């Protein structure tokens, strides 16, 4: 069940009405049942049995966290933590990475001339497994570190795992932020309803009107890159940069808005990332819940920056390579992560030199900031080629073609009008987000400097744009992760 489907509209209305209608003591049960239904309805119950994967993750981490909390024996606590990590990561590996690792070994063994007989498995990836795996394991680690108290109520912990707004693609919530909110007795609030619906509307606009419309052109070009010029491939790459941003941030907006209506505040997941002036800043604005997860549960345990320069370099590269692998079982994702690691290290190594040059040139701050934003965006753009390409050979071909054939014929798709409409909406998005960055407007009402008589027509126009220009019922890109 996708957020941009008619089925979700009915689900959302019924679930929200039930939440405020049932007695408070049964709300957790109602949300638990609807969360399971929401997950099982994916592909019209075609893979309903994958609810047992979430059930297994829930059972493992719930039991291991209780075991950790009930003993002071250091060795026993470590055993429970190891059991939770092996069980959770083991399931993630089996469903997401088994075939990737298996085929990589098969290629290596074949190259060396050895037989390799482990079979390829036809496994359907459980929806959102990377997200709920990290969320449940993060909870157990926090209990082990004594940063969170264990949840003794199995129902509430299960709800923490399957809370429907953020179940499929995050944000990846922390237990000490979400669990307490799920226990709150929230009354229906008109202001929360208004704010939540506005966020959901903006998210749906970004998804259906911008991302899905751009996807038509991107899929066509990236599906067969050999037939297009470097100029066309570059245009498709620009389109993909905004497609993936609008797709994923649109989902996050809708998830945050739906939760807000229920009285639950989910963490912010995007903060205008394409306006970042450096790669480190980009990662403080993009997929924030994942970035902070890797920082807390991988980067800091590796030693963070409290180590030698060589070890810090190693830590950074490990985090980015694992981040790439988290996104997908393909070498293109690993290279994407590695590129960002090199960007990060290169940026830190040259930061003082670059600032010295800027000061020596006495360039106005506005001009230097604009240049930094443009450079950062294009570094990210280059990495998106590997993220989107169907194979490593395609990615290398696209980059080579862009670098050698920018004067070739520019193809704008089967309908120039449709492409022009898509690009016009991208320009509108950029304008809005620049104004948001400057604090001039807020589409969510709170603190907005735009009068209500202008905001109201904007919301109405978004509704009409969704109805007229929206491409409906396309899966969100991050559902595959």
Buried (B, 14 or more C-beta within 10 A) or exposed (E): BBBBBEEBEEBBEEBBEBBBEEEEEEBBBBBBBBBBBBBBBBEEEEBBEBBEBBBBBBBBBBBBBBBBBEEEEEEEBEBBBEBBBEBBBEBBBBBBBBBBEBBEEBEEBEEEEEEEEEEEEEEEBBBBBBBBBBBBBBBBBBBBEEEBBBBEBEEBBBBBBBBBBBBBBBBBBBBEBBBEBBEEEBEBBEEBBBBBBBBBBBBBBBBBBBBBBBBBBBBBBBEEBEEBBBBBBBBBBBBBBBBBBBBBBBBBBBBBBBBBBBBBEBBEBBBBBBBBBBBBBBBBBBBBBBBBBBBBBBBEEBEBEEEEEEBBBBBBBBBBBBBBBBBBBBBBBBBBBBBBBBBBBEBBEEEEEBEEEBEEEEEEEEEBBEEBBEBBBEBBBBBBBBBBBEEBEBBBBBBEBBEEBBEBEEBBBEEEEBBEBBBEBBEBBEEBBBBBEEEEBBBBBEEBEBEEEEBEEBBEEBEEBBEEBBBBEBBBBBBBB
